[in-house]
């Protein structure tokens, strides 16, 4: 059986549940089968640019066969790739461009539970790139491996050294304390440190391996991989799910790659290989068959299965261990912030591409979080809508459509916040989620002008302007004098408990609606609660990361929660009665 035939059978087995597989891995299998089909057709409206090179697919399999296991029950034995590993590695090397004959994939993103030979795959690819591929292309390859700490960066480096022990390939490499060099091409591998990520613009990586990318707070190392100027550069990411949904691995790579795989989403990237092995949302975590979805290697041998069983037993008995079990053993992204306000998965389910209601001529509640005038200021708009959906008692369900916008005084403050928070405020400003007022402090008049202009443009009638009076007393007085209804929302547990509890309940029930707003999502993921005698509110002192957009939302929701809907039909009938 050829590798191509083996992978076709494997993909069909995954799609037909012969091999337990998560939805995203099934999509990866479907993508492969479609690629095979398209590569063999000549009647496509848009020609498929790639072909399957069986010889190149075989080479990477044979290469690993000359390397040795360095850990576990197989330590010291030569490596035999299993079919899932072939599914990943043979695709990276087997697909080539029909015109250039160069490798199709310039990036790869593989997400799988821990102890599924991630480091082994990364190390084997690294050695292959700096030797075989460098020789093929007659280039001197610069290869780098990067983790969040020096020790993490050295994991792949050390794995390369260990896999060469006792290997017939050992003599082809020169190994020193800080580098590995391929003798023939002088290509080299070096582990990177934090400073390299900040100042590595001069490097020219033919290969950059990002290990455990879920731990990376920024894209500093990722950006290094974009500077490769070799014939066949490769940015390789192999990671496990993490516990911070604000890090770029989740907000950017995992989300983007999931969309590429999803056949129902019109996002394509033919040069990005992707496979995500995770349990599905509705899977029973007690079902060991579900464990196989995230563990294509570890669940194939007795010692691996026994180890996962043991870790699950501990997680059941010690609830604090469950998050680690879900992320590390089942490859499930989990927000693990202590006292975290929001389940971010439920929050994201409320996000829509387009608001499914006509919002013109609606009533709006506007919330403000003016904060310190030299920092971030946010406004929120909440529009209550009486939907046609009915609750269990037959009453119509109220939906809350939310919008958010933030302000910062100047670009100096913007850069300072970027340095502290490690998030792309500059990108959010370009995308229209953030306004720079170009003043020394946030210009409150600009904020109010934005609110009035937004309401005028959409024909929204302002029902109430909701303020924390701490930083906005004068504005509240001025607006009240102009005829607006202005309400003070004090930042006490008693004042905010119902709003904080109620807004979260509406989100969990799916009654909150918003369009994509990465700044708002970031703030929501930062929010933690503070409890006092059973009452809760958002704790502004618990984090240095911004939560201002959330505070503004809860400020508006405190009044929107009590909005009364007037049935115009009933009112007209009442007014037309003879008694009047």
Buried (B, 14 or more C-beta within 10 A) or exposed (E): EEBBEBBBEBBBBBBEEEBBBBBBBBBBBBBBBEBBEBBEEEEEEEEBBBBBBEEBBBBBBEBBEBBBBBEBEEEEEBBEBBBBBBBBBBBBBBBBBEEEEEBBBBBBBBBBBBBBBBBBBBBBBBBBBBBBBBBEBEBBBBBBBBBBEEEBBBBBBBBBBBBBEEBEBBEBBEBEEEEBBBEEBEBBBBBBBBEBBEEBEEBEBBBBBBBBBBBBBBBBBBEBBEBBEBBBBBBBBBBBBBBBBBBBBBBBBBBBBBBBBBEEEEEEBBBBBBBBBBBBEEBEBEEBEBBBBBBBBBBEEEEBBEBBEEBBEEBEEEEEBBBBBBBBBBBBBBBBBEEBBBBBEBBBBBBEEEBEEEBEEBBBBBBBBBBEBBBBBBBBBBBBBEEEEEEEEEEEBBBBBBBBBBBBBBEEBBEBBBEEBBBBBBEBBEEEBBBBBEBEBBBBEBBBEBBBEBBEEBEBEBBBBBBBBEBBEEBBEBBEEEEBEBBBBEBEBEBBBBBBBBBBEBBBEEBBBBBEBBBBBBBBBBBBBBEEEEBBBBBBEBBEBBBBBBBBBBBBBBBBBEBEEEEEEEEEEEEEEEEE
